[in-house]
Amino acid sequence: MASDLKNLPDVQAEAGFLGLPIHRVGVTDVRYPINFDSSGSAQSTTGLWEMAVSLAGDKRGTHMSRFLEILSEFKGTQTIDTLREMCADIRDRLNAEDAFLTVEFPWFIEKVAPVSNRPGKLDFDVKISVATGGSMATEVSIKVPATSLCPCSKQISKYGAHNQRCELTLSVRFVDGATISLEELFLIAESSASAPLFSVIKRDDEKHVTEQAYENPKFCEDTIRDLAESLNSDERINSYKCSVENFESIHSHNAFAEIASGWKHF
């Protein structure tokens, strides 16, 4: 019986197969734990993983089970560097020209209320993508919630101005040897909006952030330009794509704006 198992046919790698090359083939929507370290602070969370390789035209298929084997072998705390190592391991173990790895997870940052100093945690979405082979790239993306206040409404209204929550999405690729922590990327994005969000606020905090937004009105066009200017001036960033969406409080539609610099898909 053991001898028979050793002789099972490898259908994916069958000889004589001719077909089109495939840019990416692999597994997606894989839920698997991750303990990630950003700037010396590690958090345990659940990652949503995608792993893929390129496939030559003379191979019928790839070995899907090896993706999960590799994922299960990477234990301990992960960093951007170890994710690069994992992607390189995928490329080697599946004998591919190119390999791709993406993991998404929530990340928590501690926010202290501006007046009462009450602590609380605010979560934001993180996505890290790595490519190894013909394309060598590492991309970090985050989605940051904040507050926006309309300059036009403030100008024309007698009693106030409409404000709403907004979401800033930021994707960056670093110059060789450089990285930026998730926390610093969060602050870069948040500081471009009219005002920040907090998970715990008291009445004096509410007064503070409401007035802060009122004194700092921004269209989505203003917010995205301010964010892009911050990214343009950061020497650690090679290329970026950023966007902002205002979840309008007096319209049935949302408003958005986007800027990219040197951005190419991989």
N, C-alpha and C positions, 0 to 999 in steps of 0.2 A: 504493500500500500504506500509506504513512504517513497519507494522508488517511482511509483506512478505519479505521485505529486511533484517530484522533481522534474518530471518530463512533460508537465502540462504546457501546452502551446502558448507562446507569447503572441497573441493575435494582434495587439497594437503595433508590434514591430515586424509584422510579417514581410517576408522578402518579396520583391517584385511589385510592390504597390506603387502606383503612380497617381498623383493628384496635385491639387493646388497647394502651395505653402499656406500655412495659417499663421496670422500675425500673433494671435493670443488664443490659448486654449488652457483651461484649468478649472479651478473650483471657486465658487463664490458663495456668499451668505453663510460662511463658516463661523459659528459662535464658539469662541475659545477664550479662556482667561488670559489676561496680560497684566503684568506688574511693570509699569513704565516709570522711568526716571527722567524728570525734567529739572535741570539746575540743582541736582542733589536732593530733590524731594520726590520720593516714589509713591505712587498710588496703585492699588490693585483694583482692576475694573474688568469689564467684559469687552473683548474686542470682536468686531465683525470683520472677518478676514476674507481677502481674495488673493489667490496665488495662481500664476499663469506662466506659460512659456511659449515661445514661438515653436512651430512645428514644420519641419522640412517636408517637401512634396513627396519624398520617397518613403515617408512613414505614415502609416494609417492613423495612429493615435498615440497619445501620451499615456504615461502611467499615473492615473489619477490618485491612487492610494499613496504614492510617495509624497505628495504635498502634505497630507495629514501626518505622515510619519515624521517628516522634517519639522513640522509645527510642534509635534509632541516632544521632540528631542530638545527644543530650545526652552530651557527652564531658567528660573531665576529672574532677575530684573533686566528688562529690555531698555535699550536706548536707541537712538537713531543709528549709531554705529553697529549695534548687534542686529538691527533689522537689515542693514546693508549686508552683513555677513550671512544672514538667513537667505536673502535673495540670491547671493552668489552661490550658496549651497544648493538652492533649487536648480540653478542653471547647471551646476556640475552634475548633480545626482540624476537629472533628467536628460543630460547630454544635449542641451539646447543652445542655440545661438544667443537667445535673449531670455531673460526672466523678469517677471514683474511681481511685486508684492504690494498690497494695500491693506491697512488696518485702520478701522474707525472705532473711536471710543469716546465716552464722556470724560471730561476733566473738570476738577473742582478747584476753584481759587477762593481764598478767604478774603472777604470784603468786610471792612469795618465801617459802620455807619458814620457819616461825616460830622455829626454833632454829638449824638449820644454815645458814640464809640461802641455800640453793640456789635458783636461779631456775628458773622453768618457766612455761609458758603454759597457761591454762585457757580453753576455748571455751564460749560460750553462744549460744543462738539469739536472733536479733533479728527483729522484724517491725515495719515502719513503714507506716501506712496514712494516706492523705490523701483528703479529700473536698472538692470545690469546687462551688459553685452554691447550691442551696437549703440544703444542709448544708455548713457551713464548719468542718472539724475536722481536726486532726492527732493521730494516736494512735501511741504508741510502746509496743511490747510486748517483754518479754524473758522467757526461761526460765533460771532460775539454779539450779544444783545445789548442795546443801549436805548437812550431816549432822543427823539428829534422833536424840534419845535419849529413851526412854519414862520419864516420871516414875513411873508405876505400877510398872513393872518394877524400877526402882531401889529403890523403897520396900519391895517385898515380897520381893525376891531376896536371898539371903545372900551371893552371890559376885559379882554384877554387875548389868548392865541391858542389855536388847537395844537396839541402835541400828541405824540403816539410813540409806541415802541418801534424801534428799527432793528435791523439785523445787518451786521457788517461781515462779509465773507472775504477772507484773505488767504491767498495761496502764494507761497514764496518758494524759490529755489536759491540756495546759498552759493557763494563763491567757494572754491576749494578750501577745505580746512575750517570753514566757518559754520557756526550754528547760532540759533537764537532760541532761547527757552520759550516754552508755551506761555508762561506767565508774561514775558516781555512782549511777545506778539499780541497777547490779549490787551495789554496796556496801550500799545501802539494803535490798535484799532479803536479801543474805547475812547481814547482821548480825541479822536476825530469827530465824535458825535456832540450833540448839544449838552448831554449830561449822562452820567453813568447810571446803572441799575444797582440795586442792593436787595438782598433777600430779606434782611431784617432792618426795618426803619421805624422810628417813633415819630411823633408829631413834629418835633423840632427838626428832625432829619427830613421829613416830607416838605416842610417849608423851605429848607435849604436847597434841596435838589429841584424843587419846582421853580424857585427863583433863579437857580443856576441855569436851567434850561431857558427860562424867559430872557435872561441876559445874554444867551448864546444861541440865537436862532440860526437854523441852517436848513437850506433846501438839501435834498439828496445830492444835488450837484455840488454843493459846498462841501458836504461831508466826504464825498469820494475824492474830490480834489485835495482836500487836506490830508486824507489818508495816503494818496499817491505821493504827495510831496514828502511825507515822512519816509516812505519806502525809497523814493528816489535819493534821499540824502543818506541812506544807510549803506555803508560800504560793504557790509556783510551779505547783502542781497544781490544776487545775479540777475534774476528776473522775477516778475510777479504778475498776478491777476487779482484784482479786488473789485468788490461790488458792495452796494448798499441797497437795502429795500426798506421803505417806510410803509408800515402797516396802517394806512391812512385812517384817521378817526372820523372824518366827515365825508369820506368818499366810499363808494362800494368797490373801488379798485385800489391797488397799491402803486407806489411810485418807486422806480429803481434807477440806478446809474452804475456804470462799470468802466474801469480803466485797466489796461494791460500794458506791460512793457517787456519786450524781449521774450514773450511767452510762446512756447511751442508745446503741442501735445506730444506725449511719448507713449 
